[in-house]
Structure formats: structure tokens, C-alpha cells
Amino acid sequence: MYEPQEIRAELLHGEEFRHFLVPYERIYLIPSMPGLYVWNIYPQTQADYQFVGEFFAQLKLRAEISGHLRLRYVGDLSKQYDLPKEAPDMDLLKDVMLCVPYAIYIGISTNLNARINAHKDAFESSLSGRNYDALKELKEDNEEPTVDTIAESKNFGQRLAKIWPRGLNKTNLYLRYVVPKWCEVRRCDKAKCTSTCRDKTKLELRRCEDLANSLFNPVFGRR
């Protein structure tokens, strides 16, 4: 049976780094453990190359500039990039975009499986035009609002669907995630977490999430 692929790196000084990668079709296999996750996208065909270019071309930034005498200038800035008409070699491009991924969204949760599959359900429901109660689906039992808050997370699937190019397959999406090593050693799930360990895990995940969002500027990053 397919399992999320472990990406492991060992450096010269004995340091070891690891995270997991899972395709869109296998998101249901992500464990129900605490962790940080990243939504990514990559082109699979020549047609996808143009679609992915359209996807990132829709991004806008809200800008504000201060002038003299308390004047302010406020408006939207659009990314201007002329995508070359001729795509690079697709096998090479896929490897490059998996090696240097541009994050769509970075989040954390005490239950990765529940949170990510709720995002997926919201995304697919929005694409098909069905009504979707994201708030209900994303709420996790006993999860405090300090971790990947409901208010910030509930609309990710809908926002993604809103700018998703027609003709681009959902399977161009994939997930990367990291589980704290102490959680993997204990094979923790929410029912077994001690309050001390749980609080430590939330705090450390939140610190990492804040730093990752600030440094890597994901498409749907926290503001």
C-alpha cells in the first residue's frame, strides 16, 4: 500500500533532517498527528505549464505608502511576469519545482489528517459549486484557537478554488508536512497527549509557522 514518502537528509556533521511528501490523491493517508504542513503545486504537462503561470499571475499584494502631511496612498499591486511561451523540458521542470517549491499555504494543526482533509473537501466542494460548511468541518475537538485558527483556516479551500484555473487538474497539488520528532517517537495522537507535551508542541509549531510564513511568503500566507 502507498505511504507518504519520507524525505531524509543527513549532513556531514551527523545532523539529520526529515519531512514527508504526499500527492493530492493520497492526502487521506496523512497521520492524525500534530505537525506543520505546506500546500504546493507543480506542472505535469505542457498545458499545465501555462495554467500554473496563470495561477501565480493572479496574485496581488495590498500596498500602503505614506506621504507628506499625513497623506497615504493605498492600492493593489499585481505581479507582472511574462511567462515564456516555450516551456522548459517538463521532466526537468517537475524536478526543479519539487526541489524549489513555492508554498501556497503553510499551516499547523494538532491533527494533520483532519485539518488537511477538511481543506481538500472545502476546495473540491467549492469547485463543484456545492455549499460547504467549512467552519463545521474544520473544527477539531478540544483544539484551542491558538493553533491554525478556525477563523484563518476555514476559507482556504474556497479561496484556492476561486483562483484555480479552469483545465488545471487537482492532482497538480501535493502536500509536504513535518511531524515533531518527539511525537513520532511516542506515536502520539490527540487522545494520548499529555497537557504538558501538548502545550509544548503547540508552542513550538506556532513559532515555526510564524517564521515560515514570514520568510517564505506563501500565496495564501497569514497577514
FIPA-74180 format. One record per residue: residue in one letter; y, z, x of N, C-alpha, C in turn. Coordinates in steps of 0.001 Angstrom, whole numbers, plus 524288, in hexadecimal, padded with zeros to 5 digits. Example, Ala and Ser with C-alpha at 12.3 -4.5 7.8 and 13.67 -1.06 7.14 Angstrom:
! residues 2
A7E9C681E78833867EE6C81E788300C7F31C81E7883390;S7F73681BA8832327FBDC81BE4835668001E81EBE83264;
This chain:
! residues 223
M7FB578000080346800008000080000804DB8000080369;Y808E27FD4A801A480DC27FD07804978105480261804CB;E8128D803B28094D8159680871809ED81AC28071D80C7E;P81EEE80A2B80B66823E58094680E1482314808FA813FA;Q825B98053581673824EE8044E81C048282C8081281F48;E8258D80AD0822BA8283980E6C8263582A8C80B7282AD0;I82F7B80C4882BDA8321C809F983058832E780E5C8344F;R8304A80DEC838C4830668122283C9D8326881010841D9;A835B6813298445D837B7811BF8497F837598166D84D21;E8353B8158B851C4834E1819A0855B6837F9817E785A7E;L83BAE81B1985C2283EF1819CC8609383CBF81C2D86598;L83F3781AEB869EB83D2881C6A86F0C83CD78224386FDD;H840428252E86D688408082AC586E6783D5182DF386A7B;G839B082B6A867D58364C82E2E8643E8388382ED185EC7;E83D3482CBC85DD383F6F82D068589983C8F82951854EB;E83BD482B1C8502A83911827EB84C4883C5F8278884753;F83CE9822B88455483FF0821BD8409E83C7981ECD83CC0;R83CFB82010837BF839AA81D71833E883C5981D4482E97;H83B548190482BD283CDF818938265F8390B814DE823C1;F839B0813EF81EB2835FE810BE81BC2838CC80C3581917;L83604807EC81883837FE80339815F583437801B2811A7;V836538006980D11832FB7FEE8808AC8358C7FA72805A7;P8328C7F65980445834C27F2068013A835DB7F3A97FB9A;Y839277F0A47F91283AC07F1D27F3B3836127F27B7F00E;E8321F7EF2A7F0B582D9C7EF477ED3482A437F4317EDD5;R82B1D7F72A7F206827D27FBBE7F31382AF2800D17F302;I82F84800AE7F08E832C9805567F06682FF8809F77EDEA;Y82C6E808DF7EA42829B480D1E7E794826528105B7EB4B;L8254D80E517F0028220A8111D7F3C882522814F57F723;I82A46814FF7F6A182D6D818A67F9AA82C0581E3D7F80C;P82B5E821C87FBBB82992827157FA6982DA982A3F7F77B;S82BD782E247F49882F4A831B17F1B8830DF836317F54B;M833B6834C77F9688354E8388F7FD5883B2D8381A7FE45;P83D9583C14800968432C83BBF801D78441E837B980621;G848B68354480602849EE8319380A2884EF882E9D8092E;L8504282B5280CED854B6827C380C94852A18223B80C22;Y8550F81F13808BE8532F819C1807E5857A0815D78084C;V8563B811068098185A0B80CD280A2385804807EB80764;W85B1E805CB803D5859EC800BB8017285BF37FC6A80500;N8589F7F880805FD85A127F40E80949858967EEF2806AA;I85A817EAA9808CE859577E574806C48589F7E1B080B4D;Y8553C7DDC880A898549A7D9B880E85853117D49C80BE2;P8549C7D01B80E1F8533B7CB0880BDA84DB77C97380D6B;Q84AE87C721809BC845917C55E80AD6845277BF6F80B45;T848D87BC98808DC848A37B6E2808D884E0A7B4B080A12;Q84E507AF8E80AC0853507ACFB80BAC857127ADEC8071C;A8550B7ADB380247858567AEA77FDB385A667B4437FDB4;D857157B7FB7FF44858B37BD737FF7B85D427BE3380333;Y85D677BB1A807488619B7BB8180B2D866EF7BB0680890;Q8677B7B72F8051386C6B7B6748024586D5A7BAE17FE5F;F869287BC7E7FBA4869B77C0A47F7C586B727C5C17FA48;V8690E7C7137FEB286A787CBE5801628701B7CB9C80349;G871BF7C6F2805068772F7C6388068487AD87C72E801F5;E879647C5447FD4687C8C7C62C7F89387CB87CBFB7F740;F8785D7CE947F7F5878057D4247F6B187C017D73C7F9D9;F87C217D6717FEED87FB97D96E802308855B7D77E801B2;A886127D2A08001A88B637D08A7FF7688E317D3067FAD8;Q88B537D57D7F73E88DBC7D7DB7F2A4890157DD397F3BE;L88F307DF367F858890D47E4877F988896C27E4E67FA09;K898E77E9237F80C89E827EA087F85689FA27EF9E7FA1A;L8A4237F0367FC8F8A6007F5587FE168AB267F6707FB49;R8ABCC7FB327F9938B0B37FCD47F7368B42F7FEE67FB93;A8B8C87FC8F7FC398BC287FDF9800968C156800237FEA7;E8C37B803BA801B38C899805EE800828CBB18067580593;I8D07980466805AC8D3CD8049580A4A8D8EC80741808DB;S8DA9280AD880C278DF7A80D9B80B468E3ED80AC280E06;G8E85A80A5980B5F8ECF0807D780DA18F18080B9980DF5;H8F6208098280E858FAD180CB380EE18FC4D80EE78098A;L8FF12813528099690136815A5804CC8FD0181699800A6;R8F8998187C802748F44381A017FF088F1EC815617FC06;L8F2DC810A97FDE28F06B80C1A7FB6C8EAA280BE27FCE5;R8E78780A127F92D8E1F7809507FA328E066803E97F856;Y8DCDB801807FB368DAC17FC637F9D98D4E37FD0F7F8FA;V8D31A7FBC57F4538CDAE7FCAC7F2E18CB447F79A7F0E4;G8C6767F6917F27E8C3D27F1DC7F0958BE507F1677F2B2;D8BB8F7ED607F0FC8B6377EC5F7F2B28B6337E8777F72E;L8B3007E9857FB0D8B2367E5EF7FF698ACC67E3997FEFF;S8AC6B7DE777FF138A7617DBC57FECD8A5BC7D9F680436;K8A0B27DA398052089EA37D86180A1C89EC27D26C80A3C;Q8A1087D03880E508A14B7CA9380EF289DBB7C8F48136E;Y899AB7C6238120E896057C45C81615893A77BF2F8145B;D8945A7BB38817848921E7B61D8165088C967B5E281881;L888D77B654814FE883627B63B8169C881F97B0CC81891;P87FF57B05681D5287E5D7AB2A81F3B87A887A89981B76;K87B4F7A38C81A5B877F07A0E481698872537A07C81883;E871B579FDF81D9F86C7279F6981FC386A8A7A4CB82167;A866507A68081EF6864317ABB38201A861797ABBA82568;P861687B02D827FB85E3E7B0A982CB9858747B01882B6A;D855377AFE082F5C84F987AFE782E8784E367B4AB82B30;M84B907B3CF826C684ABE7B80582309847277BC4682520;D843347BADC8281E83FC97BEE482A55842E37C27282DF7;L8463A7C0188311C849757C32A834A884D6E7C66B8319C;L84FD97C41782D9B853C87C6E182A8D8516D7CB98827C7;K84CBA7CB00825A784A2A7CF6B823148493C7D3DE826E6;D8477B7D27A82B9E846A07D68882F8E84BBE7D93E830F2;V84FED7D61C8316D854FE7D853832D6856FC7DBFB82E92;M856777DA6B8299E8588E7DD9E825618553E7E2788245B;L8505C7E2688261684D437E730825DF84E827EAB282A89;C850097E83B82EDE851697EB2B83391856E07ED8483315;V85A7C7EA94830B085FE67EC528301C8614B7EC3982A4B;P85F207EFB882729860027EF8B82183865657F18F82001;Y867A57EF2081BFE86C967F0F1819CA86B3A7F419814E6;A86C6C7F913814F586AF57FC7A8109F86DEB7FB2280BA7;I86B167FAD78075086D8C7FA3C8023486F1A7FF948000C;Y86BA180350800BD86C9A808907FEB18698F80C77801F8;I86BF6810E5803258696B81524805FF86993819FA80296;G8650A81C3F80196864D4820E17FE44860DD824C78003A;I860C2829547FDC885CF882D627FF0E85AE382FB77FA05;S85650832207FA5A85416834A97F5C584FDF838787F77D;T84ED483C5F7F43B84A6983FCB7F53C8455683D607F347;N845BA839097F0728411D8362E7EEA0842398305C7EF2A;L840C482E137F399841F58289B7F4AD83F9A824F87F09B;N83AC5825F07EF158381B8226F7EB6B83AFA822317E636;A83C55826AD7E40F83EF2826C97DEF98444E824337DF42;R847438256E7E35A84C8A8236A7E3B784C9D81D7F7E47E;I8498581B817E82F849A7815ED7E96E84772812A97E4F8;N8434B8148B7E277841288119C7DE12844D8811AC7D964;A847FD815C77D8DF84BF9815CC7D4BC85027811B47D5D6;H851B4811327DAD28555280D057DC4285304807AF7DAE8;K84E1B806EF7DC3D84B77801F17DB4B84B41800BD7D575;D849E18049D7D2448499B803C97CC9C84EF6802637CA5C;A85308805137CC3E85850803F67CA58859F97FE747CBCC;F858B27FCD87D08585A057F79D7D26D857557F3707CF24;E852437F3FA7CE4784F587F0127CB55850F67EFF87C59A;S851F67F48C7C364853A77F4C07BDF0858F37F2237BD3E;S85C6E7F2FE7C0F58619C7F0947C0A8861457EAAE7C144;L85DE67E8D57C4B385D3D7E3347C56685B337E0987C074;S857CC7E35B7BDAD855727E1137B8FE858BB7E21A7B419;G85CFB7E50D7B4B58607C7E5F77B05185EE57EA647ACC0;R85AEC7ED777AE36859537F1D87AAF385CF77F6717ABC3;N85D707F9B17A7D1860517FE887A86C85D2F802417ABC7;Y85FE4805447AEF085D1A808B07B2818600380DDB7B312;D85D49812237B20985F96817527B28785EAF819457B80F;A8620E817927BBAD86161818F27C129861DD81ED37C206;L8655E8213F7BF248661B826D97BFDD86118829D07BEAD;K85E75828537BA7A859A182AF67B9078555D829F47BD03;E854CA825067BEBD85096823A87C23B85151825E97C7BC;L856358266C7C972857238282B7CEC48572C82E127CF51;K8574D830E17CB06857898368A7CB6285243838A77CD13;E8522E83BCD7D12884D6083E0E7D31F84D52843DE7D1DC;D848C9845D97D0A78484E84B597CF3E84A3684ED47D3AC;N84DA88526F7D25D84F84856667D6048527A8542E7DAA5;E8541C84F547DA7D8570F84D2B7DEDC85CD384E607DE2D;E85F0F850D27E20586483852497E1C3867EC84D9B7E30F;P86CC684D807E10E87026848EC7E1B5872318481C7E739;T8708D84B5D7EB088725E84AAB7F05F86F468468C7F348;V86B0C844977F116867D5840B37F3AC867CC83BB07F07B;D86A28837767F2A886A22832647F00A86B8F833107EA4C;T87042834C77E930871BC836917E404870C88327C7DFC8;I86F868345D7DB2286E8A830F97D6AD8735182D907D599;A877EA82FF17D5D987CB882D0B7D4A487D78828667D846;E87C07828FC7DD4387CC1824C67E0FF87839820E87E0F2;S87399822B97DFA386EF881F777E02186D8081C777DB32;K86F2281E687D69886CF181C5C7D1C286E27816967D0E2;N87273814A17D324873FF80F437D20F8729A80B657D65F;F86FE180D157DA6686EBD8097F7DEAE86BCB804A97DCD3;G867AD805737D9B1864A8800F77D7D4867EA7FD2D7D4AF;Q86B4B7FF397D14E86EB17FBE07CE2C872AB7F8FF7D193;R874E97FBAB7D565878C27F9347D8DA876497F4E27DC18;L871827F5E97DDEB86EBF7F1F27E0F286D967ED2E7DD96;A86BCD7EE127D8C786A927E9BD7D54386F6C7E6867D3F3;K873E57E91A7D3AB878BE7E6777D22387A447E2327D604;I8793F7E2FC7DB1387AC77DF137DEF5876147DC177E121;W871687DCFC7DED586CB07DA6B7E0D486CEF7D48F7DFAC;P86C907D11F7E39B86D027CB7C7E2B18687D7C96C7DF62;R869B67C6107DBB0865A67C38A7D894862537C0297DC36;G85D4A7C0957DBB7859CF7BD827DEFB857A47C0747E3A3;L859F17C4F27E4E9857F77C80C7E949853AF7CBAD7E753;N84F2F7CB707E9E084AB97CE897E82F84B737D44A7E988;K849B07D7B67E60684A167DD587E701847007DEF27EBDA;T843077DBE57ED3B83FC37DD4D7F1B7842907DC8C7F6EB;N847687DA9F7F6C984A847DA7B7FB9484C787DFEC7FD11;L84BE77E39C7F98C84D597E9017FAA5848DA7EBE67FD3D;Y84A247EFA78007A8462E7F31A802A6848B67F85C803E0;L8457E7FC48804CF8475680198805CA845A88037C80B2A;R849278066A80D95847CC809928121C848BE80F4281095;Y84569812BB81281846548183E8115A8446181BAF815CD;V846A78204D8160A8454B82438819F8843F58294B81727;V83FB082BB0818B883E2B830D0816B083EC2834BF81B25;P8414F8393881A40841B783D2281E6683C5B83E8282098;K83C0F83F1B825B5836FD840188282C83473845108262A;W837B4849088250D8355B84DE782334832FD84D4E81DCD;C835078499881AB0832B5848948158B82D8C845AA8161C;E82D4A84204819D48287083F1881AA082418842A181CA3;V82573846288202582185849B98225381F1A84D0A81E04;R8226084ED981A6C8207E852408163981EA984F318117D;R81F9884A028117581E58846B980CED820C48490A80805;C825C084A65808678287A84D148042A8291E8499B7FF64;D8293A84BF37FAF482B59849787F64C82ED684D807F3A9;K8317084C107EF8A8355684F887ED3C832F8854AC7EB64;A82E2D854837E98282BCB859397E76782A8485D307EBA8;K829D985B677F07F8283385EE27F4B182CA5860A57F833;C8314985E677F79A8359885FB57FB0B83732865687FA64;T837E58681A7FEC183A2A86D4F7FE858400A86CB77FE2A;S842A4870967FC0384849870287FB5484B1586F9180092;T84949872498049384BCD871F6809B284B3E86C8380C01;C8468386A8380BF1845898654A80E168485B8612F80ADC;R8485E861C9805BC84AD185E0480242850B085DB980343;D8532F8622F803DE858C986244804E585A0885FCA80A29;K856DF860EB80E0F857A485E998134285713858AD812F8;T85320856DD81020852298514580FAB856BF84E8880D06;K858A1850BA808BA85D2184E71805FB861E584E1A80986;L862E48524E80C5F8677B8527980FC38672F84E5781408;E862A384DEB816928621A84A3981AE18622984491818EB;L85FC8843938146A85FF183E51812358658483CCF810BC;R868628407180E6E86DC683F4C80CE78712283E20811B0;R870628410A815DB8735E8400681AA58723C83A8C81CB9;C86D438392181CC886BC5833EB81EB586DD882FA181B22;E86D9D8307E815FD86F7C82C968124A8755582BB1812EC;D8784D82FE98136187DF582F6A8140187F4782C59818F2;L87C8D82D8781D2F87D8C82AD88221E87C0B82517821B9;A8776D823F381F6D8759981E8881F068793C81B4081BA3;N87B1081D708174A87EB381A8D813E8883DD81983816A4;S885A981D3F819C388A9D81C9981C8488A2E8188F820E4;L885D4818A7823C288541815408284B883BB80FAC826DC;F8804C80F10822F587DEE809F2821F78802B8070D81D4A;N883918098981A4488687806EB81623883118038281297;P87F5A805D680FD287C07802B980C5B87F168002B807F3;V87CD67FC13805B087F697F92C801808812B7FCCE7FD19;F87D9C8001F7FB3D87ED4803E07F72B87F228094C7F986;G8825F809E67FD81882D680EE480031885E9812D37FD05;R88536817C07FE478882381BE47FBB388DC981B9D7FD51;R8914281CDE7F9CE896D681CAE7FADD8991E822287FB2D;
